[in-house]
C-alpha cells in the first residue's frame, strides 16, 4: 500500500515536468499560419515573409494557408476554434480583428476573447486609385466628377465590412458624393476589375497598387491616406497635402494565437518575431512598400485593437453602415 502511494505521488510530481518538457519541445511539427484573404494581397505578402523567417528559427515548416471569405471572418473563425497549442496561428488584419465587430450583426467568434495577441507586424495606409481612363487626376477632380454624375461611379473594396469598404464610405460622407460600393473577396480580384474598368476607383495598399501606376500604367494614384508620403511611392501626395485630411486610414496585420495557448509557447513566438523584425523582416517589408511596426508587445497590440475598433465604429455610425 505504501509503495502504491509512493508511485502515485511520484507520478503526480512528474506531470508538471512532463508538461514543461512538452512545451519546451515546441514546435515538434509544422506550424500553420492562416491568412484570411486570397494569395497576392498585402496581408499574404507579410505572412509569407514572416513564415520564411520563423521556419528558419523553429526548424519546422510554417505553412501559409489562405482561407478567404466573409471579410476575413471565415479564416479568423477557423483559428479561434483551433486547438490552443501553438500549431495554428492567424496573421489577423483590421477587418476581422476590429471592423467586423462593427459591421456584422453577429460573429461566430469574439476577437477580444478568443485570441491572444502576440505582436503587430505592419501598418498599411492606402493609395486612392482610379482607372487611368477616368477623367480625374486629383482627389478634387474625382469629387467634382462624382458630384456631376451622382451614383454613376463605384468603388471596389476587400469585401463588406473591411477597412477599404469603410474608407470608401468615409470618402462618400466627408465629401457629399454618391458612389456605389462593390465588394470583392480580397485585394487581387478588386484590382483586376479596376484595371479592366469594371469599377472606377478603390482604396488599396501600396504593394497592390504600385505595379500598375506610373507612365503607361492602367491605374492612377491620386493620394496616399497618411500624414507622410510612402517611401515606395514618393510621387503620390498625401490626402492631407491635397486638402482632404479626413481621409487618413490604414489596414494592418498582427500575429495572434487562439486564446489559451500556453504562455511559454507565446513567449517563444513573440521573441522569434522580434528577432525576425531586427534581422531583416522589417527591411523586407519596406522594400515592398509596407510600413513595418518596429516593436510590439501583446499589451500594446491589445490596446491598439481597442483603439481601432473605436475609430471604425465612429466611421460606420457617421456613414450609416448597418451591421449585416
NUNU-967793 format. One line per field, with one value per residue: residue number from 1; y, x negated, z negated of N, C-alpha, C, O in turn. Coordinates in steps of 0.001 Angstrom, whole numbers, plus 500000, padded with zeros to 6 digits. Layout:
seq NUM	... $
npy Y	... $
npx X	... $
npz Z	... $
capy Y	... $
capx X	... $
capz Z	... $
cpy Y	... $
cpx X	... $
cpz Z	... $
opy Y	... $
opx X	... $
opz Z	... $
//
This chain:
seq 1	2	3	4	5	6	7	8	9	10	11	12	13	14	15	16	17	18	19	20	21	22	23	24	25	26	27	28	29	30	31	32	33	34	35	36	37	38	39	40	41	42	43	44	45	46	47	48	49	50	51	52	53	54	55	56	57	58	59	60	61	62	63	64	65	66	67	68	69	70	71	72	73	74	75	76	77	78	79	80	81	82	83	84	85	86	87	88	89	90	91	92	93	94	95	96	97	98	99	100	101	102	103	104	105	106	107	108	109	110	111	112	113	114	115	116	117	118	119	120	121	122	123	124	125	126	127	128	129	130	131	132	133	134	135	136	137	138	139	140	141	142	143	144	145	146	147	148	149	150	151	152	153	154	155	156	157	158	159	160	161	162	163	164	165	166	167	168	169	170	171	172	173	174	175	176	177	178	179	180	181	182	183	184	185	186	187	188	189	190	191	192	193	194	195	196	197	198	199	200	201	202	203	204	205	206	207	208	209	210	211	212	213	214	215	216	217	218	219	220	221	222	223	224	225	226	227	228	229	230	231	232	233	234	235	236	237	238	239	240	241	242	243	244	245	246	247	248	249	250	251	252	253	254	255	256	257	258	259	260	261	262	263	264	265	266	267	268	269	270	271	272	273	274	275	276	277	278	279	280	281	282	283	284	285	286	287	288	289	290	291	292	293	294	295	296	297	298	299	300	301	302	303	304	305	306	307	308	309	310	311	312	313	314	315	316	317	318	319	320	321	322	323	324 $
npy 498796	501227	501469	501728	504206	505824	505527	506683	509310	509989	509885	511974	514179	514168	515046	517977	518379	516840	518241	520721	519905	519056	521483	522829	521553	522524	523979	520801	519894	520880	524286	526036	528917	531020	533002	535233	535902	535993	534700	536943	539508	542254	541399	538696	538806	539811	537698	535554	536422	536557	533903	532538	533349	532577	529841	529175	529844	528043	525546	524053	523586	526432	526826	528696	529295	530109	531255	532491	534719	536122	538688	538216	536890	534157	532779	533753	532692	529969	529776	530705	528572	526570	524166	525301	525228	526320	525528	526450	529545	532973	535465	538190	540786	544209	544078	541568	541545	543925	545637	543993	543621	545844	545883	543464	541757	539561	537437	534426	534244	535914	538574	539875	538102	535500	535352	535591	538222	538387	539986	543094	543502	544979	548093	549536	552111	553442	553704	555926	554874	555135	554099	554517	555608	557198	560500	562089	563557	564217	564259	566217	566613	564109	564092	566212	565104	562916	564262	565464	563284	561726	558692	557242	556372	553807	551951	549636	547209	545314	543688	543395	545266	545636	547366	548890	549143	550814	553013	553900	554634	556668	558541	559067	560195	562343	564071	564406	563028	560677	557410	554010	550935	548130	545036	542779	539615	540145	541843	541348	540414	542699	544700	543664	543991	546745	547562	546549	548228	547709	548647	551953	553119	552662	552035	550906	548935	549951	547947	546504	548429	549911	548456	549055	551727	554927	556005	554941	553132	551259	552208	555061	556823	558857	559866	559333	557749	558933	560763	561306	560856	557829	555834	554065	555028	557850	559899	560249	562331	563023	562569	564618	566640	567319	568499	566969	566051	564438	561972	559750	556701	553151	549708	546842	544417	541682	539276	536654	534246	531356	531824	530737	529457	528083	529961	529760	529002	531172	533182	532287	532455	535233	536260	535272	536509	539185	539000	538329	540704	542452	541344	541555	541170	543478	545225	543941	544302	547095	547321	546403	548274	548327	549411	548765	547650	548677	547689	545623	544586	542042	543447	546072	545558	544699	547043	548677	547319	547823	550608	550856	549598	551443	553674	552861	552223	554716	555816	554085	554623	557312	557032	555559	552807	549734	546904	543636 $
npx 499165	498059	496046	497568	498759	496493	495759	497940	497776	495242	495738	497592	496026	494315	495804	495970	493330	493231	495103	493821	491561	492762	493794	491412	490378	491701	491591	492726	493628	494903	496058	499081	499962	502500	504039	506577	507406	507225	504352	501627	502374	501621	501587	501134	498581	497059	497413	496112	493472	492906	493374	491337	489051	489649	489805	487127	486110	487424	486937	488839	491401	493372	496475	498290	501644	504288	507413	509959	512819	516007	515200	512792	513549	514065	511597	510556	512375	511851	509318	509845	511261	509433	507115	505530	502550	500326	499764	501427	501825	502842	502449	503741	505899	507086	509800	511080	510297	511046	512907	515041	516551	518072	519497	520769	523704	523718	521097	519176	517163	515363	513391	511914	511986	511368	508851	505329	503150	499969	497991	497957	497423	497409	498381	500536	501174	503419	503470	505369	506883	507599	509100	507066	508288	510261	511481	509989	507548	506821	507772	509658	510683	511805	513844	515388	516169	517682	519761	520904	521889	523930	524094	523085	520478	518404	516852	514273	513795	512140	514085	517381	517638	514923	511738	511215	513750	514946	513259	514011	516630	516105	514945	517210	519142	517747	517328	519713	520511	522103	521484	521130	520770	518741	518168	515380	513611	511163	508016	506711	508670	510279	508506	507960	510437	510624	508527	509553	511667	514161	514872	514482	512824	510738	509615	506498	503627	500134	498298	500082	501016	498851	497491	499058	499251	497960	496033	497672	499149	502058	503568	504195	502762	504165	503855	502311	503282	502336	500320	497776	495675	495379	492479	492175	493716	493126	493915	496602	498970	499980	503245	503718	502037	503332	505632	507598	507723	509232	509350	507697	506296	505799	505000	503930	501675	501388	499940	501646	502778	504806	506915	505780	503489	500414	498381	495471	495093	496205	494448	492106	492789	493270	490719	489225	490469	489829	487059	486916	487890	485794	483781	484092	486741	488417	487059	487463	490193	490349	489042	491037	492957	494486	495419	493528	494132	492205	491683	493537	495665	497674	499477	499408	500435	503037	504161	504017	505782	508230	508414	508604	511049	512776	512347	513235	515838	516948	516701	518382	520855	521244	521406	523644	523551	524938	524997	524660 $
npz 500000	499132	500995	503331	502885	502963	505630	506957	505972	506928	509685	509952	509228	511348	513478	513960	514807	517105	518616	518877	520284	522651	523604	523943	526090	528216	531491	532515	534853	538156	538381	538774	540481	540768	543236	543828	546383	550042	551933	552749	551876	549576	546875	547199	548344	546190	544400	545690	545840	543107	542338	543641	542223	539595	539913	540331	537834	536176	537160	538407	540908	541759	542660	544864	544997	546983	546259	547406	547306	546378	545474	544155	541866	541950	542028	539609	537774	538040	536888	534319	533321	533325	531913	528959	529098	530218	532765	534723	536060	536579	538986	538415	539695	539949	540630	539781	537146	535886	537324	538149	535881	535852	538249	538687	537773	536104	534948	535315	533508	530884	531099	529117	527011	527905	529000	528455	528477	530110	531485	533227	536737	539183	540719	543000	544888	547433	551039	552957	555673	559178	562262	565099	567309	566369	566195	564133	562317	559792	556303	555837	558420	558823	556908	557882	560345	559467	558211	560386	561679	560113	558358	560495	560415	559043	556353	555517	552924	550282	549401	547877	544935	544508	544065	546377	547431	545493	545765	548297	547691	545907	547623	549157	547299	546244	548318	549571	551856	554139	554398	555454	553704	554345	553344	552989	552786	551261	552090	554632	556684	556831	557709	560243	561564	561403	563043	565410	565783	564756	562299	560942	559034	556099	552736	551945	550993	550983	552052	553684	555478	556676	558823	561007	561525	562685	565625	568490	567034	565998	563981	561855	559202	556857	554276	551027	548122	545593	543186	543961	546857	548813	548830	550873	552905	553509	555156	554934	553513	550096	548569	546819	547773	550168	549383	548095	545277	543646	544766	543770	543058	542519	543240	541347	539942	537655	535537	534063	531622	530824	527983	524812	525539	524492	522211	522294	524962	526329	525516	526721	529446	529648	529028	531168	533321	532766	533063	535764	536876	536290	537766	540535	541456	541123	542838	545271	545563	545938	548391	550029	549934	547636	544436	541642	538250	535749	533108	530889	528296	526631	524966	526001	528559	527951	526868	529110	530858	529582	529851	532626	533090	531870	533497	536112	535514	535091	537690	539143	537939	538633	541391	541701	541905	541590	539431	540834 $
capy 500000	502377	501529	502258	505645	506466	505531	507687	510625	510240	510181	513305	515172	514160	515639	519310	518287	516360	519338	521719	519368	519058	522848	523202	520928	523194	523176	519458	519586	522120	525283	526579	530355	531292	534336	535183	536551	535225	534987	538106	540767	542695	540545	537464	539093	539885	536352	534685	536885	536171	532439	532124	533597	531754	528451	529024	529917	526911	524271	523374	524370	527289	526716	529753	528759	531174	530870	533748	534738	536842	539811	537730	536248	532696	532351	534060	531734	528686	529836	530836	527256	525611	523789	526349	524551	526998	524998	527204	530976	533831	536810	538917	542127	545108	543722	540518	541741	545123	546225	543061	543829	546981	545726	542199	541679	538551	536758	533129	534350	537212	538893	540261	536983	534212	535417	536200	538916	538134	541227	543719	543314	546010	549050	549800	553114	553114	554583	556112	554519	555201	553617	555589	556215	558110	561884	562702	563450	564626	563937	567257	566330	562920	564514	567012	564177	562153	565151	565700	562025	561051	557276	556591	555825	552833	551667	548270	547024	543944	542955	544097	545355	545720	548727	549632	549485	551989	554148	554398	555317	557916	559451	559443	561086	563552	564959	564559	562411	559407	556371	552677	550002	546807	544241	541637	538716	540487	542899	540982	540465	544077	545376	543163	544647	548169	547661	546261	549271	547288	549624	553168	553567	551825	552244	549662	549101	550314	546807	546116	549466	550478	547853	549447	553185	555466	556163	553767	552244	551174	552869	556345	557038	560263	560295	558317	558051	559014	562132	561456	560093	556486	555734	553244	555806	559221	560858	560353	563211	562520	563172	565880	567616	567740	569159	566035	565442	563458	560672	559096	555389	552077	548362	546445	542990	541337	537839	536274	532817	531049	532023	529525	528952	528152	531143	529549	528986	532551	533936	531852	533039	536670	536527	534986	537574	540358	538752	538416	542122	543080	540684	541626	541141	544848	545780	543326	544970	548426	547127	546100	549367	548080	550066	547810	548092	548421	546820	545481	543570	541651	544510	547166	545123	544685	548443	549142	546724	548535	551936	550690	549315	552702	554554	552425	552323	556097	555975	553346	555342	558508	556653	554811	551403	548897	545533	542673 $
capx 500000	497157	495366	498528	498898	495277	495798	498920	497215	494164	496325	498194	494959	493671	496657	495522	492075	493560	495750	492804	490712	493524	493843	490078	490089	492441	492546	492275	494193	495167	496985	499974	500208	503691	504321	507997	507588	506593	502937	501265	502623	500552	501531	500499	497148	496470	497428	495104	492153	492746	493308	489998	488079	489971	489451	485693	485882	488037	486537	490056	492127	494502	497296	499286	502911	505236	508812	510653	514270	516756	514402	511745	514059	514018	510280	510414	513174	511147	508224	510446	511734	508329	506500	504598	501288	499238	499551	502279	501762	503524	501959	505000	505919	508039	511196	511616	509916	511642	514037	516170	517381	518930	520271	521504	524699	523216	519882	519008	516053	515193	511979	511257	511964	510945	507477	504285	502197	498536	497300	498320	496351	497345	499485	500505	502087	503908	503494	506657	506601	508671	508736	506366	509171	511203	511001	509743	506119	506638	508927	510658	511341	512633	515036	516203	516742	518731	520906	521548	522523	524302	524425	522541	519159	518386	515526	514022	513226	511732	515283	518252	517145	513470	511209	511373	515176	515206	512559	514886	517755	515584	514861	518570	519836	516973	517344	521087	520722	522830	520747	521631	519781	518689	517244	514667	513021	509757	507439	506343	509761	510739	507529	508145	511608	510318	507719	510433	512680	515462	515088	513741	511873	510614	508515	505748	502300	499040	497822	501070	501248	497695	497128	499978	499291	496785	496177	498173	499894	503511	504196	503622	502844	504483	503393	501902	504108	501447	499841	496498	495664	494812	491147	492284	494417	492960	494532	498037	499176	500877	504580	503612	501437	504247	506795	508593	507068	510114	509176	506497	506650	504921	505198	502757	501610	500869	499918	502424	502933	506056	506861	505433	502177	499520	497532	494112	495136	496428	493201	491162	493205	493031	489278	488726	490974	488986	485750	487093	488006	484473	482823	484397	488164	488907	486448	488130	491489	490107	488723	492276	493901	495313	494873	493387	494267	490846	491722	494896	495867	499086	500269	499516	501321	504410	504592	504196	507015	509366	508481	509096	512485	513458	512252	514099	517218	517364	516868	519574	522027	521394	521755	524897	523306	525651	524478	525361 $
capz 500000	499060	502292	504309	502681	503456	507093	507376	505665	507875	510994	509916	509250	512661	514508	514368	515555	518455	519348	519224	521329	523904	524109	524365	527370	529296	532260	532883	536167	538889	537842	539799	540359	541571	543766	544126	547681	551118	552171	553546	551191	548685	545691	547653	548512	544850	543819	546320	545392	541711	542266	544081	541164	538433	540233	540081	536389	535485	537728	538851	541908	541373	543864	545003	545502	547331	546034	547673	547311	545343	544967	543276	540656	542070	541572	538189	537013	538047	535917	532988	532885	533408	530636	528497	528828	530908	534116	535642	535776	537550	539239	538483	540274	539302	540897	538931	535758	535295	538046	538221	534691	536155	539480	538682	536697	535176	535390	534648	532571	530233	531344	527870	526070	528478	529492	527639	529349	529976	531859	534509	537712	540228	540877	544431	545440	548765	552201	553616	557062	560165	563585	565811	568309	565710	566330	562825	561994	558405	555468	556068	559705	558639	556177	558812	561318	558795	557984	561685	562094	558866	558452	561693	560135	557957	555813	555074	551582	549964	549002	546939	543574	544430	543928	547632	547523	544674	546359	549355	547057	545362	548767	549552	546369	545962	549490	550045	553164	554157	555110	555107	553167	554970	552524	553569	551791	551142	552908	556005	557656	556980	558568	561609	562153	561537	564262	566549	565907	564222	561233	561291	558015	554899	551802	551832	550409	551881	552858	554690	556468	557373	560109	562072	561685	563365	567076	569195	566141	566189	562844	561435	557764	556601	552955	550066	546948	544432	542962	544653	548107	548798	549434	552082	553936	553015	556069	554644	552361	549058	548574	546086	548684	551241	548831	547571	544104	543006	545424	543253	542530	542968	542745	540592	539653	536335	535282	532885	531391	530106	526535	524087	525959	523322	522123	522808	526423	526761	525333	527760	530726	529588	529083	532513	534191	532504	533665	537214	537216	536215	538651	541954	541801	541306	544049	546418	545718	546508	549810	550748	549744	546460	543256	540536	536862	535265	531933	530385	527261	526560	524339	526968	529625	527441	526776	530480	531374	528995	530458	533993	533006	531578	534674	537210	535036	535346	539136	539564	537479	539467	542762	541708	542247	540641	539347	541680 $
cpy 501253	502573	502128	503754	506400	506572	506594	509093	510975	510581	511568	514388	515259	514880	517044	519264	517816	517476	520374	521219	519379	520451	523280	522627	521578	523989	521833	519030	520907	522995	525861	528058	530724	532760	534304	535860	535719	535540	536276	539443	541084	541829	539220	537653	539115	538491	535488	535118	536468	534659	531926	532257	532760	530290	528208	528995	528647	525553	523418	524212	525221	527456	527815	529159	529906	530647	532123	533583	535524	537901	539376	536933	534723	532163	532602	533058	530377	528667	529951	529478	526190	525291	524850	525766	525189	526523	525609	528655	531728	535105	537654	540296	542933	544653	542719	540725	542943	545539	545300	543204	544964	546643	544401	542175	540659	537876	535427	533113	535742	537557	539238	539082	535748	534202	536031	536899	538482	539417	541781	543612	544426	546925	549567	550831	552788	554152	554708	555968	554707	554558	554777	556276	557204	559534	562591	562473	563912	564218	564958	567018	565096	563284	565315	566118	563384	563011	565443	564463	561237	559593	556541	555936	554814	552553	550219	548275	545577	543073	543785	544095	545393	547177	549527	549961	550766	553211	554747	555151	556638	558960	559967	560473	562383	564538	565175	563964	561127	558428	555015	551774	548652	545968	543076	540772	538965	541524	542514	541006	541874	544879	544943	543838	546153	548405	547474	547310	548865	548131	550807	553578	552536	552406	550907	549964	549453	549108	546395	547144	549886	549767	548373	550960	553646	555557	554857	552815	552304	551860	554177	556468	558520	560756	559077	558668	558050	560463	562365	560516	558716	556501	554942	553963	557278	560276	561091	561234	562563	563208	564497	566972	568165	568255	568249	565312	564422	562060	560046	557767	554326	550731	547964	544943	542772	539826	537556	534749	532576	531285	530693	528892	529105	529345	530903	529543	530402	533382	533560	532481	534535	537028	536305	535982	538829	540199	538861	539871	542786	542541	540590	541618	542541	545484	545210	543934	546334	548316	546914	547155	549200	548707	549049	548463	547693	547453	546770	544361	543132	542752	545676	546802	545151	546105	549014	548593	547492	549921	551867	550403	550607	553622	554149	552366	553706	556333	555301	554066	556571	558174	555901	553367	550539	547506	544586	541291 $
cpx 499130	496427	496281	498686	497677	495291	496764	498374	496101	494684	496921	497135	494288	494488	496232	494248	492324	494182	494737	491928	491435	493583	492468	489713	490843	491465	491953	492822	494487	496216	497792	500219	501338	503735	505756	508352	506913	505103	502754	501510	501543	500449	500853	498991	496455	496363	496317	493687	491882	492580	491921	488990	488367	489637	487967	485408	486357	487580	487709	490707	493218	495329	498348	500521	503886	506661	509666	512161	514832	515905	513362	512238	514051	512673	510086	511182	512482	510034	508778	510852	510634	507799	505486	503243	500097	499006	500499	502284	502507	502727	503207	504825	507037	509483	511742	511324	510593	512932	515246	517090	518371	519928	521029	522477	524280	522000	519767	517842	516069	513712	511242	511088	511235	509527	506565	503301	500760	497762	497919	497132	496265	498550	499405	501561	502400	503535	504939	506397	507832	508169	508154	507231	510149	510662	510883	508282	505800	507876	510034	511402	512225	513933	515964	516886	517886	519964	521654	522296	522952	524711	523810	521190	519246	516962	515452	513505	512807	512921	516123	517641	515645	513025	511382	512832	515441	514425	513394	516074	517325	515430	516241	519171	519080	516974	518744	521351	521531	522058	521225	520486	519889	517687	516633	514126	511515	509308	507294	507505	510307	509816	507714	509328	511415	509491	508591	511513	514061	515859	514176	512682	511784	509554	507799	504340	501256	498522	498792	501170	500040	497294	497941	500063	498003	497025	496611	498968	501387	504276	503484	503812	503051	503938	503059	502557	503295	500995	498462	496477	495029	493441	491193	493002	494337	493586	496010	498229	500093	502239	504571	503048	502429	505576	507899	508020	507932	509942	507836	506923	505746	505526	503918	502779	500990	500936	500663	502509	504283	505882	506591	504130	501205	498579	496105	494054	495314	495155	492176	491522	492906	491560	488736	489261	490127	487612	485839	487191	486634	483513	483296	485854	488702	488337	487097	489504	491316	489821	489978	493349	494829	494640	494751	493709	492976	490825	493151	494935	497330	499967	500471	500489	502776	504971	504873	505487	508240	509534	509011	510592	513263	513471	513235	515566	517775	517598	518152	520848	522296	521875	523078	524719	523952	525031	525326	525357 $
cpz 500000	500379	503342	504176	503182	504971	507602	507172	506640	509251	511043	509975	510601	513710	514900	515186	516974	519276	519775	520352	522670	524491	524615	525715	528531	530153	532684	534240	536890	538212	539003	539503	541316	541964	544277	545453	548761	551238	552968	552893	550185	547429	546025	547815	547155	544250	544392	545950	543952	541586	542637	542949	539912	538687	539982	538578	535682	536008	538158	539949	541261	542638	543872	545668	545744	547185	546155	547556	546151	544654	543938	542088	540752	541571	540094	537338	536939	537015	534496	532426	532930	532015	530213	528106	529532	532324	535151	535189	536857	537725	539489	539083	539620	539477	539900	537447	535100	535994	538080	537017	534892	537255	539584	537497	535637	535794	534662	533664	531971	530312	530056	526918	526607	529036	528445	528568	529059	530279	533130	535455	538746	540141	542303	544845	546895	549814	552652	555111	557932	561450	564383	566854	567684	565794	564981	562473	560578	557618	555707	557383	559607	557933	557093	559839	560700	558524	559280	562180	560851	559105	559615	561444	558986	557509	555334	553646	551413	549578	548061	545547	543425	544316	545211	547916	546735	545139	547489	548792	546438	546467	549149	548606	546121	547130	550058	551412	553010	555022	554601	554665	553884	554185	553295	552436	551728	552140	554372	556991	557874	557880	560022	562285	562283	562793	565502	566741	565432	563016	561530	560273	556903	553991	551692	551363	551463	552671	553954	555813	557287	558670	561291	562278	562356	564862	567744	568334	566398	565063	562550	559924	557500	555266	552107	548738	545653	544288	543555	545853	547917	549463	550731	553218	553561	553910	555769	553409	551323	549177	547822	546985	549685	550699	548324	546350	543392	543579	545037	542630	543113	542611	542027	540394	538292	536172	533988	532823	530734	528613	525843	524526	524796	523369	522617	524332	526951	526623	526389	529099	530741	529707	530492	533535	534009	533142	535190	537663	537273	537267	540098	542345	542043	542571	545299	546647	546396	548004	550651	550521	548576	545247	542117	539199	536164	534090	531413	529367	527304	525977	525304	528073	529162	527344	528163	531076	530869	529611	531890	534019	532769	532797	535750	536806	535333	536838	539604	539146	538320	540874	542839	542153	541181	540603	540199	541042 $
opy 502208	503701	502940	504487	507482	507589	507318	509953	512105	511462	512272	515391	516305	515292	517311	520017	518313	517658	520858	521970	519668	520627	524011	523152	521216	524630	521759	517938	521968	522502	526138	528411	530739	533646	533436	536338	534835	536545	536654	540437	540274	541551	538689	536767	538514	538142	534764	534279	536074	534185	530997	531368	532290	529578	527152	528222	528225	524528	522198	525437	524781	528148	527865	528595	530601	529721	532737	532486	535596	538006	540089	536352	534054	531214	531768	532623	529711	527659	529353	529254	525030	526047	525262	525805	524670	527055	525310	528962	531185	535759	537806	540899	542404	544822	542979	540162	542983	545769	545781	542937	545046	547070	544237	542526	540871	537762	535305	532082	536645	536914	538922	539060	535039	533165	536879	536231	538243	539886	541027	543629	544791	546581	549985	550473	551961	555323	553712	556829	554475	554484	555888	557407	557968	559757	563566	561333	563989	563872	564602	567201	565038	562825	565120	566338	563198	562521	565643	564566	560182	559304	555327	555036	554959	552878	549658	549227	544728	541857	544771	543065	545201	548099	550723	550960	551690	554338	555968	556177	557610	560131	561153	561513	563409	565713	566028	564349	560563	558594	554889	551850	548097	546158	542467	541158	538109	542027	543264	541579	542207	545651	545770	544217	546772	549361	548148	547293	549582	548309	550678	554302	551655	553176	549890	551120	549277	549236	545981	546781	550189	550437	548163	551431	552861	555220	553812	551785	553278	552072	554381	556240	559346	561931	557953	559793	557261	561291	563510	559501	558485	557101	555127	553547	557903	561418	562031	560910	561670	564267	565403	568105	569349	568429	568701	564094	563618	561075	559843	557729	554567	550634	548684	544283	543568	539183	538137	534059	533494	530982	529653	527891	530163	529696	531766	530020	530794	534181	534421	532984	535053	537978	537062	536275	539469	541153	539418	540239	543574	543206	539650	542020	542782	546194	545924	544072	546675	549127	547209	546954	549860	548554	548518	549676	546506	546506	547756	543315	543788	542965	546209	547639	545583	546342	549742	549331	547773	550361	552730	550914	550835	554267	554984	552448	553854	556975	555882	554116	556846	558922	555636	552770	550594	546990	544721	540346 $
opx 499388	496217	495845	498742	497800	494882	496462	498480	496015	494145	496786	497299	493751	493944	496134	494094	491721	493864	494780	491580	490832	493446	492368	488839	490641	490572	490817	492520	494332	497136	497252	500635	501148	503501	506110	509473	506115	504641	503616	500914	500644	499344	500086	498212	495394	495341	495651	492805	490766	491742	491403	488163	487442	489229	487588	484572	485754	487811	487590	490582	493897	494922	499202	500447	504268	507069	510046	512704	514231	515884	513093	511430	514032	512623	509516	510692	512518	509826	508230	510798	510886	508008	504660	502845	498983	498141	500381	502697	502774	502366	503660	503756	507829	510300	512750	512004	510706	513945	516379	518288	519383	521082	521851	522118	524466	521892	520208	517562	516718	512881	510060	510158	510567	509049	506980	502665	500390	496978	498352	495979	495163	499586	498343	502706	501730	503314	505658	505774	508959	506965	508684	506945	510797	509490	511586	507834	504630	508905	511211	512618	513281	515005	517180	518050	518931	521090	522868	523216	522384	525564	523985	520796	520063	515998	516422	512857	513071	512783	515642	517188	515133	513830	511668	513121	516079	514875	513474	516485	518081	515750	516419	519658	519690	516654	518941	522316	521637	521984	521668	519377	520980	516480	517284	514180	510709	510101	507705	507349	510748	510279	507634	509239	511983	509741	508400	512211	515033	517046	513211	511745	512635	508698	508420	503917	501469	498321	498370	501384	500178	496786	497565	500846	497079	498113	495983	499427	501904	505484	502333	504911	502217	503597	503458	502399	503547	501255	498018	497174	494254	493260	490340	492904	495369	493772	496606	497696	500878	502372	505336	503528	502382	506534	509029	507848	507421	510338	506962	507809	505019	506439	502921	503786	500174	501885	500360	502338	504852	504832	507113	503704	501173	498049	495560	493086	494653	494824	491457	490649	492359	491196	487884	488581	489749	487065	484947	486646	486346	482539	482941	486189	489370	489041	487266	489940	492057	490306	489985	494511	495866	493434	495765	493574	492689	490040	493884	494314	498147	501084	501575	501289	503654	506125	505846	506218	509166	510656	509782	511313	514295	514478	513987	516447	518917	518578	518919	521813	523440	522645	523576	525638	523572	524590	526548	525903 $
opz 500733	500823	504157	505164	503755	505532	508551	508046	507121	509921	512044	510670	510966	514735	516097	516147	517925	520451	520906	521263	523704	525701	525600	526405	529690	529599	533152	534722	536285	537559	540075	538399	542533	541142	545075	545624	548449	550698	553762	553307	549959	546964	545221	547466	546984	543659	543652	545769	543613	540818	542019	542745	539249	537769	539475	538109	534696	535367	538263	539930	540334	543571	542987	546760	544803	547887	545158	547684	545079	543428	542972	541363	539719	540788	539391	536295	535905	536341	533570	531217	532605	531066	531028	526942	529460	533020	536339	534070	537929	536746	540624	538997	538840	538572	539244	536590	533875	535333	538044	537121	534196	537198	540485	536373	534438	537015	533519	533052	532499	529673	529920	526112	525855	529494	527655	529383	527910	529454	534002	535025	539156	539572	542763	545120	547514	549505	552724	555733	557496	561692	564350	567247	568399	565492	564718	562347	560203	558199	555771	557449	560238	558328	557080	560174	561323	558605	559282	562991	560571	559944	559730	562186	558077	558202	554824	553211	552265	549443	547502	545049	542323	544453	545153	548575	547239	544932	547622	549335	546440	546265	549429	549051	545821	546948	550924	552073	551921	556239	553460	555193	554017	554334	554144	551268	552092	552935	555257	558070	558974	558720	560931	563452	563183	563527	566515	567755	565667	562742	562283	560610	556779	554428	551381	551342	552662	553879	555034	556970	558472	559569	562444	563102	562568	565329	567571	568828	566947	565167	562936	559420	557871	555131	552411	548266	544743	545161	543644	545867	546989	550522	551599	554372	553318	553490	556294	552349	551641	549789	548154	546961	550021	551452	548139	546380	542612	542955	545880	541776	544076	541791	542098	540652	537829	536622	532946	533827	530144	528045	526246	523949	524167	524424	523306	524924	527912	527499	526895	529805	531715	530400	530957	534519	534990	533696	535830	538703	538173	537620	540809	543459	543049	543289	546287	547790	547317	548792	551846	550875	548516	545051	541666	539038	536007	534077	531489	529553	527950	526448	525414	528490	529910	527699	528362	531737	531629	529864	532311	534876	533399	533090	536254	537663	535768	537216	540373	539908	538680	541476	543933	542715	540012	541631	540272	541612 $
//
